[in-house]
Amino acid sequence: MLSRYTSEVTVNDSAPPAPTEARPSRGPRIVGAALSILVGAIYGTIGTVASQNVLRIGEVVLPVGLILSLVGVLALLIGFRLLFEDRLPVLCAAIGMVGMIALFSVASAGGSVLIPQGLLGLVWTVVPVLLATIVVGWPRMPQRPRQAHTADAAPLPANVQHRPEA
């Protein structure tokens, strides 16, 4: 016995709802913040030691270590800013980095200082703070919508509507 089944299909011509961006819960944000502080502290330590390296050519002294350390600071902070949607990891990395620089700029119990007073020490103490302030405060650029295209299909012109065959 054959019976006839019919189904009704309704088409909703309205645009689909915009996807909502869910923020990560508190736990992953805290772990991410702690790891960002750790990465910033490690880089602040390495940058402090490396910033004292100079290249002497005759009587000319080139602060190669300072320049490379500042480029590294900028690269780390911009990389975090581009990688994460939130500013919290960038801020935490900056806090860790600046905290270690501040720690190494004061005299230890034995009286030694890793960042000596002078122009190079002053630049290494101040410029990372300025770079961190600029990168953290920089506004997020709006993301352009991605278009999904297959390798063999060309995009349709704006006035052509695609209707799949039934």
C-alpha positions in Angstrom: 0.0 0.0 0.0 1.4 3.3 -1.1 0.7 6.3 0.8 1.6 9.8 0.0 3.6 11.9 2.4 3.9 15.5 2.0 6.1 17.8 3.9 6.0 21.5 4.1 9.2 23.5 4.0 9.1 27.1 5.1 11.8 29.5 4.0 12.9 32.2 6.3 14.2 35.1 4.2 15.3 37.1 7.2 19.0 37.3 7.9 20.3 34.8 10.5 21.0 36.2 13.9 24.4 37.6 14.4 26.7 35.3 16.3 27.3 36.3 19.9 30.8 36.3 21.1 31.0 34.5 24.3 33.7 35.6 26.7 35.7 32.9 28.3 34.7 32.1 31.9 36.6 33.4 34.9 38.9 30.3 35.2 40.6 30.4 31.8 40.9 34.2 32.1 42.7 33.9 35.4 45.0 31.2 34.1 45.7 33.3 30.9 46.4 36.3 33.0 48.8 34.4 35.2 50.6 33.0 32.2 50.8 36.4 30.6 52.4 37.8 33.8 54.9 35.0 33.7 55.8 35.5 30.1 56.2 39.3 30.7 58.3 38.7 33.8 60.6 36.3 31.9 61.0 38.7 29.0 61.6 41.6 31.4 64.4 39.6 33.0 66.0 38.6 29.8 65.6 42.0 28.3 67.2 43.6 31.4 70.3 41.5 31.1 70.5 41.8 27.2 69.9 45.6 27.2 73.4 46.2 28.7 75.2 44.7 25.6 76.9 47.2 23.5 78.9 47.0 20.3 82.1 49.1 20.2 83.5 50.1 16.9 86.5 52.3 17.5 85.2 55.0 19.8 81.6 54.6 18.8 79.4 52.6 21.2 76.2 51.1 19.7 73.6 50.0 22.2 72.6 46.9 20.2 71.3 45.0 23.2 69.0 47.9 24.2 67.7 48.3 20.7 67.0 44.6 20.3 65.4 44.4 23.7 63.0 47.3 23.0 62.1 45.8 19.6 61.4 42.5 21.5 59.2 44.4 24.0 57.2 45.9 21.2 56.9 42.6 19.3 55.8 40.7 22.4 53.1 43.3 23.3 51.8 43.8 19.7 51.8 40.0 19.3 49.7 39.6 22.4 47.4 42.4 21.3 46.8 40.8 17.9 46.5 37.3 19.2 44.0 37.9 22.0 40.6 39.6 21.7 40.9 40.9 25.2 43.3 43.5 26.5 43.9 41.6 29.8 46.7 39.3 28.6 48.6 42.3 27.1 48.1 44.3 30.3 49.3 41.4 32.5 52.4 40.8 30.3 53.2 44.5 30.6 52.8 44.4 34.3 55.1 41.4 34.6 57.7 42.9 32.4 57.6 46.4 34.0 57.6 44.8 37.4 60.8 42.8 36.7 62.4 45.9 35.3 61.5 47.9 38.4 62.8 45.1 40.6 66.1 45.0 38.9 66.6 48.7 39.0 66.8 48.9 42.8 69.9 47.8 44.7 69.8 44.2 46.0 70.7 43.1 49.6 74.4 42.8 48.5 74.3 46.3 46.9 74.5 45.2 43.2 72.2 46.8 40.6 71.4 45.2 37.2 70.3 48.4 35.6 73.0 51.0 36.1 72.2 54.7 36.3 72.9 56.3 33.0 71.3 57.0 29.7 70.9 53.3 28.7 69.5 52.4 32.1 67.0 55.3 31.9 65.9 54.4 28.4 65.4 50.7 29.4 63.4 51.8 32.5 61.1 54.3 30.8 60.5 53.2 27.2 59.0 49.7 27.9 56.4 51.5 30.1 55.6 53.9 27.3 55.4 51.1 24.7 53.1 49.1 27.0 50.8 52.1 27.5 50.5 52.7 23.8 49.9 49.0 22.9 47.4 48.4 25.7 45.5 51.6 24.9 45.5 51.2 21.2 41.9 50.6 19.9 41.0 47.3 18.3 40.7 47.4 14.6 37.3 46.1 13.3 37.6 42.7 11.7 36.5 42.4 8.1 34.0 39.6 7.5 35.5 36.5 6.0 34.1 35.2 2.7 34.1 31.4 2.3 35.1 30.5 -1.3 36.0 27.1 -2.6 39.0 26.8 -4.9 37.0 25.9 -8.0 34.0 28.2 -7.5 34.2 31.8 -8.4 32.2 34.4 -6.4 28.8 35.3 -7.9 28.2 38.9 -8.9 26.0 40.9 -6.6 22.9 40.8 -8.8 22.9 37.0 -9.2 21.2 34.9 -6.6 22.2 31.3 -6.1 19.3 28.9 -5.7 20.4 25.2 -5.2 18.6 22.6 -7.3 16.0 20.5 -5.5 
